[in-house]
């Protein structure tokens, strides 16, 4: 088994050269040994290798004498729902998220859908799995079907999603929806059943070949198709998901992409106004966010009498801090959005229904709202990755050069340094010698100038 497939937050590798059925059997066996669950929820995404890998996982768990709850083809956030909502002891999904079609892997959780990542047991599972002296013969033979319960969770999952918005307020929107050949379409059809929402479907039917390439809307070139279709179709807005549908991306009626940073700020405002009407007398709810881009979120939260808390990027860090603070909502610029009332987990469908309710109360278009709330005030570079020989050396150099005159220095995640009219964040990748830069400023000219300046520093 290649230990490199164990990443910071999940397991991922190329099938079958880096991860195969025997690897999954060993990992599932080690998962059971580590978690000691009374039952294990198992699902999978649409990848072509998922059925055979899932079969190996089910055999491993049942061979250990443990019951399997087979929830079928699911989004990753459905795994979180199944484990936490029904009170199961843990589970995992066979998925490689937004990676290209040749990849597969596993995302694992324990009770209450608490994440199992590198700092909470994933590497222990790796070591247990690597130590197993078993061969291909364990894959032979029949699965003990008496230990397998097939469970369709879509109805209950849909009811949970619908609880986050008042569907009676919805206007008769026309939207463009792009699941990128992943699993979001099935859930979307169910969630919007009985509404008058018109869906222009793009890359809608699940296809593990991912015929248009890597299923990741965060890649700029993957946005052109939906941007153009939103305009030509005359849609009110567009929405897209990655293949495992735990991230949600929005486009205005003009086809403009909305950064996850600004969606986080907007959803924070919605939650804060719901909880206290944006008034000082309202309950001071907490909002969690990463440190890469912050000003819009800080301003929105302050103006709505909430408390913003910055923490390290990454789902395990966000979820841990949300539980600790009992935060109502959390978000990352990567378009992961987390909800207290969704077991402190991320979900890719809740932002859509919340956006629909919000826009139903507005007279202005989404583009007009975004320009007025954010795009005329906050100018951002987008995340820029640069290969470097020594990430920490670049961070130390930035600290030395830019500390003087700074109004704020934060080393929660890499280094963030704020000035009155611009700020930057440098942070290293968890998996490769890459430094990630984000710059925001009070003007486009200043943002571009400072972005060039910081990139020169990273060379």
N, C-alpha and C positions, 0 to 999 in steps of 0.2 A: 504493500500500500504506500502511495506517495503522500508523505506528511504535508506536502505543500498545498494540498487541496483544502486543508483546514485554514480558513481565513479568520479575520477578526470577528466577523459576525455570523458566518455560515460556512458551509462546505461547498466548494465549486471546483470543477475540473472538466477537461475534455473527455467525452465518452467515445470509445471505451479505453483509450490509451492511458488516461489519468484516473478515471473512476469507472468501475464496472459493477456487475451484479455481486461479485464476491466482496468487493469493498463495501458496498451498501449493506450486505448481510452482516459483515463484521461491525460496521458502524451502528446498525440497528441493535445488534446484540450488546455492544458496549453502552449504547444509550440506555437500554433496559437495566444493565448492571449499575450504571451511574445513578439514574433517576429512581430505580426500583418502583416503577409504576404498577398500579393495579390494572390499568388498561392504557392503550396507546392509540391516539388518533393518527391516521395516516391518509394523506391525500397527495395529489400530484398536479403539475401543470400540463400543458398540451405538448410538451416536447416529445419527439418520436421515440426517444429512449426511456421516457417516464414509465410506460406500462411494465416493461421487463424489470426495471429497477424497483418499482413499487412492489411487484410480485416477490422479489428477493427480500425486501424489507418486511413484508407481511409474513413470509416464511420464517425469517429470523425471530420475529416477535412471538409468533405462535409456537415455534420450536422451544422458546423459553417458557412456554406454558402461560403466556400473558394474552389477554383478550385484545383484539384489534377492532377499532371503530373505523371502518373504511368509509370515508366521506367523498370518495370519487375524485372527479376533476374539479379543482378549486383554485381560487385566488389565495395568495398568502394570507390576506386578512381574514379569509374564511377559516383558515387553520386556527388563528387566534380566537375567532368567535367560537368555534366548535369546542376547543379545550376549555375556555373560560366560562362560556354561557352554560354548558351542560355539567360543569364541574369535574371534568376528566383530569387524570393525573399528569398528562403530558402528551406530546405528539410531535410529528414532523411532516413536512411536505417535501416531495421530490421536485425540486425546482432549481433553476439557475437564474431566476429573476429576469433581468434585461440582457443577459449575455447572449452571444450568437448561438445559433441552433445546435452546434456541435457540443455545447456545454450541458452539463446537468449537475445536480448537487442536492443539498438538503438544508432546510431551515428548521431548527429545533427549538421547542419550548417545553417548559415544565408546568406544574400546576399554576392556575390563574394566568396562563400564557406568559409567564415570566421568561424572558429570552435566555437562551443558553448561548453565550458568546465566549470569546477567548478569555475574558476575565471572570466568567461564571460557569466554567465546566467544559467548554468545548475542547480544550486541549487535553483535559483529563480523559474525555471520551476518545480523542485521537490516540492517546497512549494505550488505553485499554484495547481499542480495536487493533492497533498495530501489534500488540502482544499475542493476539489470538492465533494459535497454530492450527488453522483449519484450511481445507482445500475445497476445490470445486464440488466435491461430492456432497457438501451440505446443501447445495442448491437442488439436488435431485429429490425425488419423492413428492408426495402430495402435501399440500397445505392442509392443516387441521381446520376444516371449515367450521367446525363447531365453536371455534374460538373467534370467528370473524362475524361481525355485525355490520351490515351495509346500512348507512344512514344518510338520507337526503336532508341536508341542512338548509337548503335554499329558502324555503318558506320562512323559517325562523330568522335566518340572516336578513332577509328582506324586511321583516317587521322591525328588526333592530335599526336598520338603515333609515327606514321611514320615520322612526321616532325622533330623528334629529331635525326635522323640518315640518312645517304645517303645509301639507299638500293642497289644502283647500285654498291657499293664497296664490297658488301657481298660475301665472299667465300661460297662455297657449304658445309657449316658445317653440321655435324651430332651432334644433341644434345639430351640429355635425359631431358624431361620436366615432373615435378611432381607437379600438382596443389593440391595434398592432398585431392582429392574428392571435391574440392571447385569450384570456378567459373572461374579460370584463363584460363582453356583450350579453352573455346569458344572464348575468346578475342585473345588468342595466334594464333589459327587457322586463324582468320581473319587478324591479323597483318602480318602473314607470308604468306598469300595467294599470289600466283604468284612468290614466291621465290623458290630457289632450296635447301632450308634448309630441312634436313631430321630430323623428330622428332620421337624419341623412347619414346612412351607414357607410363607413370607410374601413377597409381591412377588418371586417367584422367577424367573419367566420373563423373559428379556431383552426390554426394550421401550424403544426410544429416544425414545418420547413421554414417558417418566417420568410416567405418569398421575396420580401422587399428589404431584407437585411436585418441587422441588429434591432430588436424591438425596444428601442429606448428613445422616447421623445426629448430627453435632455440633450441629445446630440442635435445641433442646429440643423444639419442637412435633412434630418428626419421630420422636420416641421413644415417644410415647404408644401407638401401635398395637402395637408389639412388646412393650412393657412389659405391656400388658393381656393379650396372647396368651400370654406366658410363664406368667402366673398361671393363666389359664383352662385352658390345656393341661396344667398340672401339670408343666412342664418343669423340668429341673435348672438350666438357664441359657439365656440368649439371646445371639445374636451377630448383628451387622449390619456391613455394609460400605458404603462410598460407591460410586458408579457404576463407577469404574475399579478398585475393589477393592484399593487399596494401603493403605487404613486399615481397622482392625478395632476394633469397639466391643462391649463386653460388658454384660450385664444379669444380675443375680442371679435366683434362683428366685422372688423376690418382685417382680421387675420393676424393681428399682433399677438406675439407670444407674451404671456404674463409670467414673470419670474416667480418661482416658489417663495422667494423672500416677501414679495408683495401680497401673495395669496395668504401667507402666514399672518401678515399684518391685518388684512381684511377680515379673515376668520376670527382673529383675536378680538377685533372690534365688535363683531357680531356676538360673540360669546359674552363679552363684557357688558354690552348694552342689554342683552337678554337678562343677565344676572342682576343688574342694578340700574338699568336705564341710562348708564353713563353718568350717574349722579354721585356726588360725594357720599351720600347716605347709603349707596349700594354696597353690597358685600365686596370686599377687595379680593377678587379672584386673581390667581397667579397664572402667568403665561410663560412657558418655557421656550427658549429658542437657542440656536447655535450662535457662535461668536463671529461668523464670517461676515455677515452684513446685519446691522443692528438698528440704525437710526430710525427707520420708518416704524419698526416694531416698538421701539422705546417711546417714540412720540405718540403713537396710537394708544398704547397701553396707559401712558401717563394721562393723556387727555380724557380717557375713559375710566380713570381712577382705579386702574388695576396695578398689579405688581409684576414687572418683567424680571425674569431670571435667565441669565445666559449660562450655558453649559457646553460641554464638549459635544461636537457633532458625532452622530452615530446612534442607531436606534437603541442600543442597550444603555447608553449614557442618558439619552433623553427619557426613556421609560423609567429608569431608576430614579432620576431627579423628579419626574412627575409624581411618582408614588410618594417620594419623600415629602414633597411640598403639597401634595393633594391638588396639583394644578389642574385647572379645567381644560386646558388646551396647550399643545406644543406643536412647533413646526420647524422644518429645516428648509434651506434654500434648494435642497435636492428634490423637493415636492413630496416628502414624507410628512404626513399630518397626523397628530396623536390626540386622543380624546379620553378624558377621564371616564366618561360614560360609555366608552368602548374598551373597558378593562385596561386603561392607560396604554392602549396599543394604537398602531397606525392603521389607517383605513383609506382606501382609494375611492370609495363611493360616497362617503359622508360629505366630503367637500362639494361634490356636485349638487346634492339636494339642498345643502345650505346656500350655495351660490344661487340656485333657482329661487329659493324663498327670498333672499336678499334682493335680487334683481326684480322680483315681482313687486317690490315695494318702491322701486325707483322709477322716475320718469326719464332719466338719462340713460344712454347706452353704456355698455360696459367699457368701451373705449373712452368715453367722456369721463366716466367715474375714475378710471385708472389714471388718466392725465391729471385730473384735479386733485386726487388724493395722493398720488405718488410720483408720476413721471415728470411733473414740473418741478418737483422738490428734491428728489433723490436720484442721483445719476450713478449707475453702477457699471463695473467693468465686466461682470460675469466671471466665473471661476476660470483662471488661466493656469494650466499645469506646465511646469518646466522641469526637465530632468537636470538634476544637480548631483555633484559628487558627494556633498555633505549637507544634508538638510539643516542640521543644528548649527552649522557654521554660518549659513545664510541668515538664520533667525538671530543668532548672536550679533552678526554684523548690522542687521536692521535695528536691533535694540540699541546698539552703540551709537549709530548715526542719528536715529530719529527720536530718542528719548528726550533730548533737550527741547523744551518748548511744548511738549505734549500736554494735553489736558487730561489724558487717561491712558494708562498702560495696563493691559490685561493679558495674563499668560495662562488663561484657562485652557486654551487649545491653540498651541503654537504661540504666536504673539499678535496681539491687536494693539495698535497705537492710534489714538484719536487726537486730531487737532480741531480747531474751531470750524474749519471749512472742508476738511477731508479726513479720511481714516483708511487704514489698510489692515488686512489680516494675512499673515503667512502661516501656513500649517503644513506639516509633512503628511504624505500618504502613509496608510497603515501597512501597505504591501509592497511598495516599490520606491526607488530613490527619486521621488518626485516631490517638488514643493508646489503648493497650491496658493495662488494669490487672488485676493478679492480687494477691490478698491471701491470706495464710494465717496462722493463729493457733492458740494452744493451747486456745481455747474458742470456741464458736459465738457467744457474746455479744460477745467481743472482736473476732472476725472481722467481724461485722456493723457494729460501731461503727467500726472502722478503715476498712472499705470505704466507708461514708458519708463519713467524714472525707477520704479520698483523692479521692473523686468530687467533693467540693466544691472541692478544690484544682485539679481538672482543668477546672472551669467557666471 
